[in-house]
Amino acid sequence: MFYRPQDGHGLPHSPIKAIVAPRPIAWVSTRASDGTLNLAPYSFFNLMADTPPQLVFGSTGSKADQRESKDSVSNIRDTGVFCVNIVPQVLRDVMNVTTAPLPKEVDEFAKAGLTPAACEAIDCPRVAEAPASLECTLSEIIRLEGEANFMVLGKVVGIHMRDEYIHDGIFDITKVQPLTRLGYRDYSYVSEVFSLDRPDQS
Ligand SMILES: Cc1cc2nc3c(=O)[nH]c(=O)nc-3n(C[C@H](O)[C@H](O)[C@H](O)COP(=O)(O)O)c2cc1C
């Protein structure tokens, strides 16, 4: 089949997020300017460059108690920093608690029973239970076409990895088992890995 997005797909649910899948999940932690801690998952997320490391996540839609977007984007706009935490599949239910559109005054770390730890390079909380966390400074927030669509670009200025996941100098993703988002209500996680040499490397 072929369809143009503006014409509709004729299917029970939009397939676009099942086509662009799996997507890694940025568990974005921030602190509001009044000190409230915030945590939410974002799967419109990826690494865009590695030297220096730069990443992006996308926010779609807005909350009634925010000016034009969601708590995460608003806090990042106000403070200029955020932390991206990796979600292991064992924390999937805890992650799911943090997606609720709670009033901006609610501390989502407390709500989910997670431990906020201080970041090293920025004034922001990170998830102590996460296998890895990326401390970021805001580079740019770009407004995208459509209603309340924003792209948040950040530069990674500090990287945490829990030592138990580093084996023989490798961050062992088969032990981390990062949760990934598919289409519909579906998720998956990484449990198997294989390597390929590039033609110019063999
Ligand atoms: C796995 C998962 C991925 C999500 N990805 C996104 C996303 O990429 N962009 C977005 O705007 N909302 C996404 N959401 C919904 C947000 O988590 C939700 O709107 C949340 O309440 C935003 O919280 P905040 O206002 O504290 O930032 C996702 C939810 C889940 C469960």
The ligand as a Tripos MOL2 file, in Angstrom:
@<TRIPOS>MOLECULE
LIG
   31    33     1     0     0
SMALL
NO_CHARGES

@<TRIPOS>ATOM
      1 C1          7.8450    4.8060   25.9600 C.3       1 LIG1
      2 C2          7.2660    6.1690   25.7690 C.ar      1 LIG1
      3 C3          7.8060    7.0280   24.8390 C.ar      1 LIG1
      4 C4          7.2960    8.3260   24.6850 C.ar      1 LIG1
      5 N1          7.8560    9.1250   23.7340 N.ar      1 LIG1
      6 C5          7.4150   10.3900   23.6030 C.ar      1 LIG1
      7 C6          8.0270   11.2570   22.6480 C.ar      1 LIG1
      8 O1          8.9860   10.8950   21.9440 O.2       1 LIG1
      9 N2          7.5410   12.5250   22.5480 N.ar      1 LIG1
     10 C7          6.5140   12.9720   23.3350 C.ar      1 LIG1
     11 O2          6.1200   14.1400   23.2030 O.2       1 LIG1
     12 N3          5.9120   12.1710   24.2390 N.ar      1 LIG1
     13 C8          6.3650   10.9040   24.4040 C.ar      1 LIG1
     14 N4          5.7880   10.0830   25.3240 N.ar      1 LIG1
     15 C9          4.7430   10.6480   26.2120 C.3       1 LIG1
     16 C10         5.3750   11.4440   27.3570 C.3       1 LIG1
     17 O3          6.1770   10.6050   28.1720 O.3       1 LIG1
     18 C11         4.2610   12.0660   28.2300 C.3       1 LIG1
     19 O4          3.5680   13.0380   27.4710 O.3       1 LIG1
     20 C12         4.7510   12.6640   29.5250 C.3       1 LIG1
     21 O5          3.6550   12.9870   30.3660 O.3       1 LIG1
     22 C13         5.5690   13.9330   29.3230 C.3       1 LIG1
     23 O6          6.0290   14.3210   30.5910 O.3       1 LIG1
     24 P1          6.5390   15.7690   30.9560 P.3       1 LIG1
     25 O7          5.3740   16.7350   30.7870 O.co2     1 LIG1
     26 O8          6.9470   15.5930   32.4020 O.co2     1 LIG1
     27 O9          7.6900   16.1010   30.0530 O.co2     1 LIG1
     28 C14         6.2380    8.7690   25.4930 C.ar      1 LIG1
     29 C15         5.6680    7.8910   26.4280 C.ar      1 LIG1
     30 C16         6.1740    6.6040   26.5660 C.ar      1 LIG1
     31 C17         5.5620    5.6790   27.5910 C.3       1 LIG1
@<TRIPOS>BOND
     1     1     2 1
     2     2     3 ar
     3     2    30 ar
     4     3     4 ar
     5     4     5 ar
     6     4    28 ar
     7     5     6 ar
     8     6     7 ar
     9     6    13 1
    10     7     8 2
    11     7     9 ar
    12     9    10 ar
    13    10    11 2
    14    10    12 ar
    15    12    13 ar
    16    13    14 ar
    17    14    15 1
    18    14    28 ar
    19    15    16 1
    20    16    17 1
    21    16    18 1
    22    18    19 1
    23    18    20 1
    24    20    21 1
    25    20    22 1
    26    22    23 1
    27    23    24 1
    28    24    25 2
    29    24    26 1
    30    24    27 1
    31    28    29 ar
    32    29    30 ar
    33    30    31 1
@<TRIPOS>SUBSTRUCTURE
     1 LIG1         1 GROUP 0 **** ****
